[in-house]
Amino acid sequence: MAKSKAQKKRQKLIREGRLNPEINRSPYVELDLRTRKTKNKKDMMYRTKHKKNRYPHSWENDSFLIPRLDHKFMKIPITTTPISTTRNQKNTFL
């Protein structure tokens, strides 16, 4: 890489016997003082993008509850076939 103008001036001062300006620098120059930003909304979205949909095909064998007017709950299985085509089932829950 090419040398910068400031680096050339520093080397010229050293060659001429003058004081090196790098000696006068603060000891904090070597510290990493960059500020770190917290994750923004987009970063958090990418982090949790697929957590809710981890098993997309597991809903086929799932069931849900339907509240009735008499304060009882019925567990109805979710099937891939329509209810009207199933045989040997009572349609009391409709």
Secondary structure as UniProt FT lines:
FT   HELIX           5..15
FT   TURN            16..17
FT   HELIX           21..24
FT   HELIX           27..30
FT   HELIX           41..47
FT   TURN            52..53
FT   TURN            56..57
FT   HELIX           58..61
FT   STRAND          63..67
FT   TURN            69..70
FT   STRAND          73..77
FT   HELIX           83..85
FT   TURN            92..93
//
